[in-house]
Amino acid sequence: MAEAIVSAILEQMTAITIDKAIEAWSLVQGSEKEVKRLETNFKALRLELEDAEEKEYEDKRVKHWLDKFRDVSYDMEDVLDEWETAVQQLQTDPSGSASVRKWKVCPFVSCFSSGSQVVRRYNIATKIKEIKEEVDGIVRDKVRFELIKRKIKQPRRPETTSFVDVSELIGRDAMKEEIISILLCDDKCRNVPTITLVGMGGIGKTALAQLIYNDHRIQTHFSKTIWVFASDPFDQTQIASAILGDLDPDSLISLKKTTLQSALSKISEKLTTEKFLFVFDDVWTERDQDWEPLKVAFKYGMPGSCILVTTRKESVARRMKSPHVVPLQLLSEEMCWLILSQKAFSGRSQASREILEDIGREIANKCQGLPLAAKTIGGLLQDKQGREEWQNVLNNVIWKSSFAHEIFSPLLLSYYDLPSPVRQCLSYCAIFPNRFTIYKDKLVQCWMAQGYLNSDDNGRRELIGEDYFKYLATRSFFQDFEKDTSGSIISCKMHDMVHEFVQFLTEHRFVTEEVPRNSTLDISSKRVRHLRLVIQSWDSSPLSICRIEKLRSLVVVSDDETSGDVLQDLLSRSKLLRFLEFDSLHLRPEQVADGMKNLIHLRYLSLISCSGLENLPESVCELINLQSLNLRNCWDLRKLAVGMGKLINLRYLCIKECPHLSYYPKGIRHLTSLTRLSGIKVRVDQSDGNEFRIGDLENLDLLGGNLCVELIGDELNWAEANRAKLHNKIHLKRTDIWICSLNIKKEEVLKALNPPSTLLVELFDYQKWLDFDCARFTRKMMQEKKTEMKIIEKTRIALCVQKAALQFIAECSSGSRKSTSD
């Protein structure tokens, strides 16, 4: 992850000092040597960082060194961002209009004629000199303490074998039988079929493969069964030699020098008389060329031969063209308990079990269906004697516990297999609460706001984010996917253990705090860069805290009316924010206006479900770096800022579910970087020229995804509609158009807009839909009323029957007593 930060820093330095050289160097006059020295140091350190990251959980000195390096890297990013913003402001028309950008080279004296510009030049140069000193110290520490040496990467993957006590493998019997039935079915196809078991680390893929491999039916059915631990990196010759050694040890010995060619020749010769099962455990390679020569040799096997593969990556199954891909599901709580108790109660008495079982079951539930976690924690509990020690294990958050590294070792392997830029994208998911529904588009925007999606082509950043998301999804870091009708992922969640794992990775940098009433919050002892606050009451002033000046992300969730002073204090001291989200707060426009003045780094602003905000303050339009603006469900919002056209870097604008919003400024037409526009009303007549009209979509050709617009006006101006040029919106997948006037016909709108045949366009009559919806609501209420009456009637009948039955029993009882007395 640190490697990705350094790469981003170097790219940004190059962009500033070369692409915008004259303006850039004028801002750091006197610090040119420091800039060059920093660039040299960062380039040298980048070569060492991958090794350092893989050792930080093994060596506390390396972790401490890396934490210091991350801190100074973040500081460097902040200075570079300030530098680049200053250059951009110098190169933009001084009037502030973003409709035309005037790139110009201005003489040094004229550029800094104002005092504020001189101050900015001094600040940037001073900060660069300070950071240069810190980086020099970090380089000296690395050399002095010999912190980083080229050794075997940590953690190493433990080699697996087929040897296991199958009686201890619990919870996969049904799946074992399903796969064995496939293996025992003699398929006469020419190609050797592959069955691939896919799942996250620790879910039990190897254990299931061992169960299958050791089953007596498998050993009887196949004349040769061979277990192969797939090396990483994938070594074809080593794997071929291992297979040949099992098939015919004498042949392997007879080869003076084992080459891939000689080993595969022998294997193909031996397989002609064998019906084999090969198990390839823990496969990581996705390269077709790694498998191709092996697959060709395996074709010589007898009909009915099979290959069983275990992997964490869905892409491996695709590369191997597996006809049977089996995703492993999480185990039930009961199965996790059985695995845990098998370890924890080994050698204990029944009395001890009875005393500890209730706590043990709660601990097992924390494993969230992962058998390896249950087994590991069970082994830990073997040495814990009494209820108090078990209670401590239960109360511990796993990622903060002493056994965290052991629990997370399988996930660390998957993590270190990720490219460095993808690692930091995964780590950012720590900003979300556990079991939170993560929307893919929002996640990509978060990554973009933090500068994780670097590309020379500005328009490709969303595509890079999509690729990173898919990369993580296919490696089981995400689950519970919600998809649209085309099969594209809309949202996902993280498994509890994966969420705890990313918290383990980002300890102190990502913090979530729930602040109850009448309490304060102190995070001064932590290196917090990303903070989520859930606030019950603002009366307690929980935000008067230290060390929030370096926050990069801030999420505040509260349904209580905010204190203006506290909110202003929070934002005035968090000047380095790139991501700011207020969820369900009660805000006043002046609070937002005052808070936005100094947030020059801000890329993402969300005021979702905030009440009290009647108009978007003009100060928001001064956020020159803003990329995403989310005003969804701001119920009281009536007017957008007139200067919206200044937000030249804006890519996402969401104004859905704002029922009272009636003013959309014409300046939106200048936002030519927009890729998403959700929930906008456009005029289709010749009314007020200051409002956004449908023809103003003309130059917004980067718009993609689904566009939803509401047509305002009593008549359709054909020329205005045609000016929208929908045929140029090649990235759009779908357009929903709501017609608010009965005077405008669907057919006329479709003809006037003239969309391309490839664009799905849905037209809705708003008034007819409203009438239909009201009628549907009325019918639903009537149906519910009828259902309610039926339930009442059935209840009345049941009570009558019950009353009659009780009366009958009483009479029978009375008659019985009378007979006895007679």
C-alpha positions in Angstrom: 0.0 0.0 0.0 2.9 2.4 0.8 4.4 1.5 -2.5 1.2 2.7 -4.3 1.3 6.0 -2.3 4.9 6.6 -3.4 4.1 5.8 -7.0 1.2 8.3 -6.9 3.5 11.0 -5.4 6.1 10.5 -8.1 3.5 10.7 -10.9 2.1 13.9 -9.3 5.5 15.4 -9.0 6.2 14.7 -12.7 2.9 16.1 -13.7 3.5 19.3 -11.8 7.1 20.0 -12.5 7.0 19.0 -16.2 3.5 19.6 -17.6 3.1 22.9 -15.7 6.7 23.7 -15.2 6.9 27.5 -15.2 4.0 28.2 -12.9 4.9 25.2 -10.7 8.6 26.2 -10.1 7.6 29.8 -9.5 5.6 28.6 -6.4 8.6 26.9 -4.8 11.4 29.2 -5.7 14.4 28.5 -3.5 13.3 24.9 -2.9 14.2 23.4 -6.3 17.1 21.2 -4.8 14.8 19.9 -2.1 12.2 18.9 -4.7 14.8 17.0 -6.7 16.2 15.3 -3.6 12.7 14.2 -2.5 12.1 12.7 -5.9 15.3 10.8 -5.7 14.6 9.5 -2.2 11.1 8.4 -3.0 12.3 6.5 -6.1 14.9 4.7 -4.0 12.5 3.8 -1.2 9.8 2.6 -3.6 12.1 -0.4 -4.5 12.2 -1.5 -0.8 8.6 -1.0 0.2 7.0 -4.3 -1.0 9.5 -6.3 1.2 8.9 -3.9 4.1 5.1 -4.3 3.9 5.3 -8.1 3.9 7.4 -7.9 7.1 5.6 -5.3 9.1 3.5 -7.8 11.0 6.6 -10.0 11.7 9.0 -7.2 12.9 7.8 -4.4 15.1 10.8 -2.2 14.1 9.8 -2.5 10.4 6.2 -1.6 11.3 7.2 1.5 13.3 9.5 2.6 10.3 6.7 2.0 7.8 4.2 4.0 10.0 6.6 6.9 10.0 7.1 6.6 6.3 3.3 6.5 5.6 2.8 9.6 7.7 5.4 11.6 5.8 4.1 10.3 2.5 0.6 11.5 3.3 2.1 14.9 4.2 3.9 15.0 0.9 0.7 14.1 -1.0 -1.0 17.0 0.8 1.7 19.5 -0.1 1.7 18.3 -3.8 -2.1 18.7 -3.9 -1.8 22.2 -2.5 0.9 22.9 -5.0 -1.1 21.6 -8.0 -4.2 23.5 -6.9 -2.3 26.7 -6.7 -0.9 26.1 -10.2 -4.4 25.4 -11.5 -5.7 28.6 -9.9 -2.9 30.6 -11.6 -3.7 29.1 -14.9 -7.4 29.7 -14.7 -9.2 32.9 -15.8 -8.9 35.2 -12.7 -12.6 36.1 -13.1 -13.4 32.5 -11.8 -15.4 31.6 -14.8 -14.8 27.9 -15.7 -16.5 28.0 -19.0 -13.3 29.0 -20.7 -9.9 28.0 -19.2 -7.1 30.3 -20.2 -3.8 28.5 -19.9 -1.1 31.1 -19.8 2.4 31.7 -18.5 2.5 34.8 -16.3 5.7 36.6 -15.2 6.8 35.8 -11.6 6.1 39.4 -10.4 2.6 39.6 -11.8 1.7 36.1 -10.5 2.5 37.1 -7.0 1.4 40.7 -6.8 -1.0 40.0 -4.0 0.1 39.2 -0.4 -1.9 36.0 -0.3 0.0 34.5 -3.2 3.3 35.4 -1.6 2.2 33.6 1.5 1.1 30.5 -0.4 4.5 30.4 -2.2 6.3 30.6 1.1 4.1 28.0 2.8 4.5 25.4 0.0 8.3 25.9 -0.2 8.7 25.7 3.6 6.6 22.5 3.8 8.7 20.9 1.1 11.9 21.6 3.0 10.4 20.2 6.2 9.3 17.0 4.5 12.7 16.6 2.8 14.3 16.6 6.3 11.9 13.9 7.5 12.5 11.7 4.5 16.2 12.0 4.9 15.8 10.8 8.5 13.7 7.9 7.4 16.4 6.9 4.8 19.1 7.1 7.5 17.0 4.9 9.9 16.6 2.3 7.2 20.4 2.1 6.7 21.4 2.4 10.3 19.1 -0.3 11.6 19.3 -2.5 8.5 15.5 -2.7 8.6 15.0 -4.1 5.1 16.9 -6.9 3.6 16.0 -9.1 0.6 14.8 -12.3 2.3 12.1 -14.8 1.7 8.8 -13.1 1.7 6.6 -13.3 4.8 4.3 -14.9 5.5 5.2 -18.1 3.6 2.5 -20.4 2.4 2.5 -23.6 4.4 2.7 -26.6 2.0 -0.3 -28.9 2.2 -0.5 -32.7 1.8 -3.2 -35.3 1.5 -2.4 -36.7 4.9 -5.0 -35.7 7.4 -7.2 -37.3 10.1 -10.5 -37.1 8.2 -12.4 -37.8 11.4 -11.5 -34.2 12.5 -12.9 -32.6 9.3 -16.4 -31.5 10.0 -19.2 -29.7 8.2 -18.7 -30.6 4.5 -20.3 -34.0 4.1 -23.1 -33.0 1.8 -20.7 -31.1 -0.5 -18.2 -34.0 -0.4 -20.9 -36.4 -1.6 -21.9 -34.1 -4.4 -18.4 -33.8 -5.8 -17.6 -37.5 -5.4 -20.7 -38.3 -7.4 -19.3 -36.2 -10.2 -15.9 -37.8 -10.0 -17.3 -41.3 -10.1 -19.4 -40.6 -13.2 -17.3 -42.0 -16.0 -17.3 -39.2 -18.6 -15.9 -40.4 -21.9 -15.1 -36.9 -23.1 -11.6 -36.4 -24.7 -10.6 -33.5 -22.4 -9.9 -34.2 -18.8 -12.6 -32.4 -16.8 -11.7 -30.1 -14.0 -13.7 -29.4 -10.8 -12.7 -26.2 -9.1 -13.4 -25.4 -5.4 -13.4 -21.6 -5.0 -13.6 -19.6 -1.7 -11.9 -17.1 0.5 -8.9 -18.0 2.6 -9.8 -20.1 5.7 -13.1 -21.3 4.4 -12.0 -25.0 4.1 -11.1 -25.7 0.5 -8.1 -27.8 1.3 -10.0 -29.7 4.0 -12.8 -30.6 1.6 -10.2 -31.7 -1.0 -8.5 -33.9 1.6 -11.9 -35.4 2.5 -12.6 -36.3 -1.1 -9.0 -37.5 -1.9 -9.0 -39.9 1.1 -12.5 -41.3 0.5 -12.2 -45.1 -0.1 -14.5 -44.9 -3.2 -12.1 -42.4 -4.8 -9.0 -44.5 -4.0 -10.8 -47.6 -5.5 -12.2 -45.9 -8.6 -9.0 -44.2 -9.8 -5.9 -46.3 -10.5 -3.7 -43.3 -9.6 -4.4 -40.4 -7.2 -1.8 -37.7 -6.8 -1.8 -34.6 -4.5 0.1 -31.6 -5.8 0.7 -28.4 -3.8 0.8 -25.7 -6.4 3.9 -23.5 -6.0 3.7 -19.7 -6.1 5.2 -18.6 -8.3 4.0 -21.5 -10.5 6.9 -23.7 -11.4 6.0 -26.0 -14.3 9.1 -28.1 -14.1 8.8 -28.6 -10.3 5.1 -29.6 -10.6 5.8 -31.9 -13.5 8.6 -33.6 -11.5 6.4 -34.0 -8.5 3.7 -35.7 -10.6 6.3 -38.0 -12.4 7.8 -38.9 -9.0 4.4 -40.2 -7.9 3.6 -41.9 -11.2 6.9 -43.7 -11.6 9.8 -42.9 -9.3 12.2 -44.9 -11.4 11.5 -42.8 -14.5 12.3 -39.6 -12.5 15.5 -41.1 -11.2 16.6 -42.2 -14.7 16.4 -38.6 -16.0 19.9 -37.2 -15.4 18.6 -33.6 -15.7 14.9 -33.0 -15.3 13.5 -30.6 -17.8 9.9 -29.7 -18.4 10.0 -31.4 -21.8 11.5 -34.7 -20.5 9.1 -34.8 -17.5 6.0 -34.2 -19.6 7.1 -36.8 -22.2 7.3 -39.4 -19.4 4.1 -38.3 -17.8 2.1 -38.5 -21.1 3.6 -42.0 -21.7 2.7 -43.3 -18.2 -0.9 -41.8 -18.2 -2.0 -43.9 -21.2 -2.7 -46.8 -18.9 -3.9 -44.8 -15.9 -7.3 -43.4 -14.9 -6.1 -40.7 -12.6 -7.2 -38.0 -10.2 -4.9 -35.1 -9.7 -5.5 -32.6 -6.9 -3.9 -29.2 -7.4 -4.2 -27.5 -4.0 -4.1 -23.7 -3.5 -3.6 -22.5 -7.1 -2.8 -18.8 -7.6 -1.6 -18.5 -11.2 -4.0 -17.0 -13.7 -1.6 -17.3 -16.7 -2.9 -19.6 -19.5 0.7 -20.4 -20.6 1.5 -21.9 -17.1 -1.2 -24.5 -17.5 -1.1 -25.2 -21.3 1.7 -27.8 -21.5 0.5 -29.6 -18.4 -3.1 -29.9 -19.8 -1.8 -31.3 -23.1 0.1 -34.0 -21.3 -2.9 -34.9 -19.1 -5.0 -35.6 -22.2 -3.2 -38.9 -22.6 -4.9 -40.3 -19.5 -7.6 -42.9 -19.7 -11.3 -41.9 -20.0 -12.8 -41.0 -16.6 -9.7 -39.2 -15.4 -10.3 -35.9 -13.5 -8.5 -32.9 -12.0 -9.6 -31.3 -8.7 -8.4 -27.7 -8.1 -8.7 -25.5 -5.0 -8.2 -21.7 -5.4 -9.2 -18.3 -3.9 -9.6 -16.8 -7.4 -12.6 -17.2 -9.7 -10.4 -16.2 -12.6 -8.4 -19.5 -12.1 -11.6 -21.5 -12.8 -12.2 -19.5 -15.9 -8.6 -20.0 -17.1 -8.9 -23.7 -16.6 -12.3 -23.8 -18.3 -13.8 -25.8 -15.5 -17.2 -27.3 -16.3 -17.8 -27.6 -12.5 -17.1 -24.5 -10.4 -18.1 -25.1 -6.7 -18.1 -21.9 -4.5 -17.7 -23.0 -0.9 -20.4 -21.6 1.5 -19.8 -20.5 5.1 -20.5 -23.1 7.8 -23.4 -22.9 10.2 -22.9 -21.6 13.7 -23.4 -25.2 15.0 -20.7 -26.5 12.7 -18.3 -23.8 13.8 -19.1 -24.7 17.4 -18.3 -28.4 16.8 -14.9 -27.5 15.2 -14.1 -25.1 18.0 -15.2 -27.5 20.8 -13.3 -30.4 19.3 -10.0 -28.4 19.8 -10.9 -26.4 22.9 -12.2 -29.4 25.0 -9.6 -31.9 24.0 -8.5 -33.7 27.2 -11.1 -31.9 29.4 -13.7 -33.4 31.6 -17.5 -33.3 30.8 -17.9 -31.1 33.9 -15.5 -28.5 32.4 -17.4 -28.6 29.1 -20.7 -27.9 30.8 -19.2 -24.9 32.6 -17.7 -23.3 29.5 -20.1 -24.3 26.7 -22.3 -21.2 26.8 -19.4 -18.9 26.4 -17.8 -21.2 23.9 -20.8 -21.1 21.6 -20.7 -17.3 21.7 -17.1 -17.3 20.7 -17.8 -19.8 17.9 -20.4 -17.3 16.5 -17.6 -14.7 16.2 -16.0 -17.0 13.6 -18.8 -16.2 11.2 -18.8 -19.5 9.4 -15.0 -19.8 8.8 -13.7 -23.2 9.9 -10.1 -22.2 10.0 -10.9 -19.4 12.5 -12.9 -21.8 14.6 -10.0 -24.3 14.6 -7.4 -21.6 15.5 -9.5 -20.0 18.3 -10.3 -23.5 19.6 -6.6 -24.3 19.8 -6.1 -21.0 21.7 -8.8 -21.9 24.2 -7.1 -25.2 25.0 -4.7 -23.2 27.3 -7.5 -21.1 28.9 -8.7 -22.8 32.1 -11.6 -20.8 33.6 -14.6 -18.8 32.6 -12.9 -15.5 33.2 -10.1 -16.4 30.6 -12.7 -17.5 28.1 -14.8 -14.4 28.7 -11.7 -12.3 27.9 -11.4 -14.0 24.5 -15.1 -13.4 23.9 -14.9 -9.7 24.8 -11.8 -9.1 22.7 -12.2 -7.6 19.2 -10.4 -10.1 17.0 -8.4 -7.6 15.1 -7.1 -6.0 18.4 -6.3 -9.4 20.0 -3.0 -11.0 20.6 -4.0 -13.9 18.3 -5.0 -11.6 15.4 -2.0 -12.4 13.2 -2.6 -16.1 13.5 -6.3 -15.7 12.6 -5.6 -13.4 9.6 -2.6 -15.3 8.1 -4.7 -16.9 5.3 -6.1 -13.4 4.4 -2.7 -11.9 4.6 -1.6 -14.3 1.8 -4.4 -13.1 -0.3 -3.7 -9.5 0.6 0.0 -9.7 -0.4 -1.0 -11.3 -3.7 -2.8 -8.1 -4.6 -1.1 -5.4 -6.7 -0.1 -2.5 -4.4 -2.8 0.0 -5.8 -5.5 -2.6 -5.2 -4.3 -3.2 -1.6 -4.9 0.4 -0.7 -8.3 0.2 -2.3 -9.2 -2.8 -0.1 -7.8 -1.1 3.0 -10.1 1.9 2.4 -13.1 -0.3 3.0 -12.3 0.1 6.7 -14.2 3.4 6.6 -17.5 1.5 6.3 -19.2 -0.1 9.3 -19.5 -3.9 9.7 -22.2 -5.5 7.5 -22.6 -2.2 5.6 -24.1 -2.3 2.1 -21.3 -0.9 -0.1 -22.5 0.6 -3.4 -19.9 0.0 -6.1 -20.2 3.4 -7.8 -19.8 5.2 -4.4 -16.8 3.0 -3.5 -15.1 3.9 -6.8 -15.8 7.6 -6.1 -14.2 7.1 -2.6 -11.1 5.6 -4.2 -10.9 8.4 -6.8 -11.2 11.1 -4.1 -8.2 9.6 -2.3 -6.1 9.6 -5.5 -6.0 5.8 -5.7 -7.0 5.6 -9.4 -4.1 7.1 -11.2 -4.2 7.4 -15.0 -2.8 9.7 -17.6 -6.2 9.5 -19.2 -8.6 11.3 -16.9 -11.6 9.6 -18.4 -10.2 6.1 -17.6 -10.3 6.4 -13.8 -13.8 5.0 -13.4 -12.8 2.0 -15.6 -9.7 1.4 -13.5 -11.9 1.5 -10.4 -14.3 -1.0 -11.9 -11.3 -3.3 -12.7 -10.1 -3.0 -9.1 -13.5 -3.8 -7.7 -13.8 -6.9 -9.9 -10.3 -7.9 -8.9 -11.4 -7.9 -5.2 -14.8 -9.5 -5.9 -13.3 -12.4 -7.7 -10.9 -13.0 -4.8 -13.7 -13.4 -2.3 -13.1 -10.1 -0.5 -16.7 -9.1 -1.2 -19.9 -11.1 -1.0 -23.7 -10.8 -1.0 -23.8 -9.1 -4.4 -26.9 -7.2 -5.6 -27.0 -7.1 -9.4 -29.0 -5.2 -12.0 -31.0 -6.8 -14.8 -27.9 -7.0 -17.0 -25.9 -8.8 -14.4 -23.7 -5.9 -13.4 -22.9 -5.6 -9.6 -24.7 -2.7 -7.9 -23.7 -3.3 -4.3 -22.0 -5.8 -2.0 -21.0 -6.5 1.6 -17.8 -7.7 3.3 -17.7 -10.9 5.4 -17.3 -10.0 9.1 -13.9 -11.6 9.3 -12.7 -9.7 6.1 -14.0 -6.5 7.7 -12.1 -7.2 10.9 -9.0 -8.0 8.7 -9.0 -4.6 7.0 -9.4 -2.9 10.4 -6.3 -5.0 11.5 -4.4 -3.7 8.5 -5.4 0.0 9.1 -5.2 0.2 12.9 -5.1 3.8 14.1 -5.4 5.2 10.5 -9.1 4.3 10.1 -11.2 4.9 13.2 -15.0 4.5 13.9 -16.3 6.1 17.0 -19.8 6.1 18.5 -20.2 9.0 20.8 -23.0 8.7 23.3 -24.7 11.6 25.0 -22.7 13.6 27.6 -19.3 12.3 26.6 -16.3 13.6 24.7 -13.9 12.0 22.3 -10.1 11.8 22.4 -8.2 10.4 19.4 -5.0 12.3 20.1 -2.9 9.2 20.6 -3.7 7.7 17.2 -2.5 8.4 13.7 -6.1 9.0 12.4 -6.5 9.9 8.8 -10.0 8.6 8.2 -12.7 9.1 10.8 -16.4 8.0 11.1 -18.4 9.6 13.9 -21.8 8.4 15.0 -23.1 11.2 17.3 -26.1 10.9 19.6 -26.1 14.5 20.8 -24.1 17.6 19.8 -24.7 19.1 23.2 -21.8 17.2 24.7 -19.4 18.9 22.1 -17.6 15.7 21.3 -15.7 17.3 18.5 -13.4 19.4 20.6 -10.6 16.9 20.0 -6.9 17.0 19.2 -5.0 15.8 16.1 -7.8 15.9 13.5 -5.8 18.4 11.4 -4.6 15.6 9.1 -7.9 13.9 8.5 -8.4 12.9 4.9 -11.9 11.4 5.3 -14.7 12.4 7.7 -18.1 10.8 7.9 -20.6 12.2 10.5 -23.8 10.4 11.2 -26.4 11.9 13.5 -30.2 12.6 13.6 -29.7 15.4 16.2 -29.6 19.1 15.3 -26.0 20.2 14.9 -24.2 22.9 16.9 -23.0 25.5 14.4 -19.9 26.3 16.5 -18.9 22.7 16.9 -19.4 21.9 13.2 -17.4 25.0 12.1 -14.6 24.2 14.5 -14.4 20.6 13.1 -14.2 21.7 9.5 -11.9 24.7 10.1 -9.3 22.4 11.6 -9.8 19.6 9.0 -8.4 21.5 6.0 -6.9 18.4 4.4 -10.2 16.6 3.8 -10.6 14.8 0.5 -13.8 13.0 1.5 -16.6 14.6 3.6 -20.0 13.0 4.2 -22.8 14.3 6.5 -25.6 11.7 6.9 -29.0 12.7 8.3 -27.7 15.9 10.0 -29.9 19.1 10.4 -27.9 21.8 8.7 -28.3 25.5 7.9 -26.9 27.0 4.7 -24.6 29.3 6.6 -23.0 26.3 8.5 -22.1 24.7 5.2 -21.0 28.0 3.7 -18.6 28.7 6.6 -17.2 25.2 6.7 -16.3 25.0 3.0 -14.0 28.0 2.9 -10.7 26.2 3.4 -11.3 22.7 2.0 -9.2 23.1 -1.2 -8.4 19.4 -1.2 -12.0 18.2 -1.1 -13.0 15.7 -3.9 -16.1 14.2 -2.5 -19.0 16.0 -0.7 -22.1 14.2 0.4 -24.9 15.8 2.4 -27.2 12.8 2.1 -30.6 13.0 3.9 -29.7 16.3 5.5 -32.6 18.5 6.5 -32.7 22.3 6.9 -30.6 23.0 3.9 -32.8 25.2 1.6 -30.1 26.4 -0.8 -26.7 25.1 -1.7 -24.2 27.9 -0.7 -22.1 29.6 -3.4 -19.0 28.7 -1.4 -19.3 25.1 -2.5 -18.6 26.3 -6.0 -15.1 27.4 -4.9 -14.1 23.8 -4.3 -12.1 23.6 -7.5 -11.0 20.0 -7.0 -14.5 18.6 -6.2 -15.3 15.5 -8.2 -18.5 14.1 -6.5 -21.4 16.0 -5.1 -24.2 14.0 -3.5 -27.3 15.8 -2.3 -29.7 12.9 -2.4 -32.8 13.1 -0.2 -32.2 16.7 0.9 -35.9 17.2 1.5 -35.7 21.0 2.1 -33.4 21.8 -0.7 -35.0 24.3 -3.1 -32.1 25.9 -5.0 -28.7 24.9 -6.3 -25.9 27.4 -6.3 -25.8 29.8 -9.3 -22.0 29.3 -9.7 -22.2 25.5 -10.3 -20.4 26.0 -13.6 -17.2 26.6 -11.7 -16.9 23.0 -10.6 -15.0 22.1 -13.7 -13.7 18.8 -12.2 -17.1 17.5 -11.1 -17.8 14.0 -12.4 -20.8 12.9 -10.3 -23.8 15.0 -9.4 -26.7 13.3 -7.6 -29.8 15.3 -6.8 -32.3 12.5 -6.6 -35.2 12.6 -4.2 -35.1 16.3 -3.6 -38.9 17.0 -4.1 -38.8 20.8 -3.5 -35.7 21.5 -5.6 -36.9 23.8 -8.4 -33.9 25.8 -9.6 -31.2 24.2 -11.7 -28.6 26.8 -12.9 -27.7 26.9 -16.5 -24.0 26.7 -15.5 -24.4 22.9 -15.2 -23.9 22.8 -19.0 -20.2 23.7 -18.4 -19.6 20.6 -16.3 -18.2 18.6 -19.3 -16.4 16.1 -17.0 -19.7 14.8 -15.7 -20.0 11.0 -16.0 -23.1 10.6 -13.8 -26.1 12.9 -13.5 -28.9 11.6 -11.3 -32.3 13.2 -10.8 -32.5 16.5 -12.7 -35.4 18.7 -14.0 -34.8 20.3 -17.4 -37.0 22.8 -19.2 -38.2 21.9 -22.7 -39.9 25.2 -23.5 -38.6 28.7 -24.2 -38.9 29.9 -20.6 -36.3 31.5 -18.3 -32.9 31.5 -20.0 -31.1 31.3 -16.6 -32.4 27.8 -15.9 -31.0 24.5 -17.2 -32.7 23.3 -20.4 -32.7 20.0 -22.2 -30.5 21.4 -24.9 -27.8 22.2 -22.3 -27.0 18.5 -22.2 -25.3 19.2 -25.6 -21.7 19.1 -24.5 -22.0 16.6 -21.6 -20.8 13.7 -23.8 -19.1 11.8 -21.0 -22.4 11.0 -19.3 -22.8 7.2 -18.7 -24.9 4.7 -16.8 -28.5 5.6 -16.3 -29.7 9.2 -16.9 -33.1 10.2 -15.3 -34.6 13.6 -16.3 -37.9 15.3 -15.6 -39.2 17.5 -18.4 -40.6 20.9 -17.2 -42.8 23.1 -19.3 -46.2 23.1 -21.1 -44.9 22.8 -24.6 -42.0 21.1 -26.4 -39.5 23.1 -28.3 -38.2 20.7 -30.9 -35.0 22.7 -31.7 -34.1 22.7 -28.0 -34.7 19.0 -27.6 -32.7 18.2 -30.7 -29.8 20.3 -29.4 -29.3 17.7 -26.5 -27.5 15.5 -29.1 -28.3 12.2 -27.4 -26.5 10.4 -30.3 -23.2 11.7 -28.9 -23.8 10.2 -25.5 -22.1 6.9 -26.3 -21.5 5.9 -22.7 -25.2 6.1 -21.7 -26.9 2.7 -21.1 -30.4 3.9 -20.4 -32.4 7.2 -20.2 -35.6 7.5 -18.2 -37.7 10.6 -19.2 -40.6 11.8 -17.1 -43.1 14.0 -18.8 -44.8 16.4 -16.4 -47.3 18.1 -18.8 -50.3 16.5 -20.4 -49.7 18.8 -23.4 -46.5 17.0 -24.3 -46.8 13.6 -26.0 -44.4 10.7 -25.7 -44.1 10.3 -29.5 -43.1 14.0 -29.9 -40.4 13.8 -27.3 -38.9 10.7 -28.8 -38.9 12.2 -32.3 -37.4 15.5 -31.1 -34.6 13.8 -29.0 -33.9 11.3 -31.8 -31.9 9.0 -29.6 -29.6 6.3 -31.2 -31.1 2.8 -31.6 -28.4 1.5 -29.1 -29.8 3.7 -26.2 -32.7 2.3 -24.2 -35.1 5.2 -23.6 -38.1 4.8 -21.3 -40.8 7.6 -21.3 -43.3 8.0 -18.4 -46.3 10.3 -18.1 -45.9 11.7 -14.6 -49.6 12.6 -14.1 -50.8 9.3 -15.4 -48.3 7.4 -13.3 -49.4 9.5 -10.3 -53.1 8.8 -10.9 -52.3 5.1 -11.4 -50.2 5.0 -8.3 -52.9 6.6 -6.2 -55.5 4.1 -7.6 -53.1 1.3 -6.9 -52.6 2.6 -3.4 -56.4 2.8 -2.9 -56.8 -0.8 -4.2 -54.0 -2.0 -1.9 -55.7 -0.3 1.1 -59.0 -1.9 0.2 -57.4 -5.3 -0.2 -55.7 -4.9 3.2 -59.0 -3.9 4.7 -60.7 -7.0 3.3 -57.8 -9.2 4.5 -58.1 -7.6 7.9 -61.9 -8.3 8.0 -61.3 -11.9 7.0 -58.8 -12.3 9.8 -61.2 -10.7 12.3 -63.9 -13.1 11.1 -61.7 -16.1 11.4 -60.6 -15.1 14.8 -64.2 -14.7 15.9 -65.1 -18.1 14.6 -62.0 -19.6 16.3 -63.0 -18.0 19.6 -66.5 -19.4 19.3 -65.2 -22.9 18.6 -62.8 -22.6 21.5 -65.6 -21.5 23.8 -67.8 -24.3 22.7 -65.0 -26.8 23.2 -64.3 -25.5 26.7 -68.0 -25.7 27.5 -68.2 -29.3 26.2 -65.2 -30.3 28.3 -66.7 -28.7 31.3 -70.0 -30.6 30.8 -68.2 -33.9 30.2 -66.2 -33.3 33.4 -69.3 -32.5 35.3 -71.0 -35.6 34.0 -68.0 -37.7 35.0 -68.0 -36.4 38.6 -71.8 -37.1 38.8 -71.4 -40.7 37.6 -68.6 -41.3 40.2 -70.8 -40.0 43.0 -73.6 -42.3 41.9 
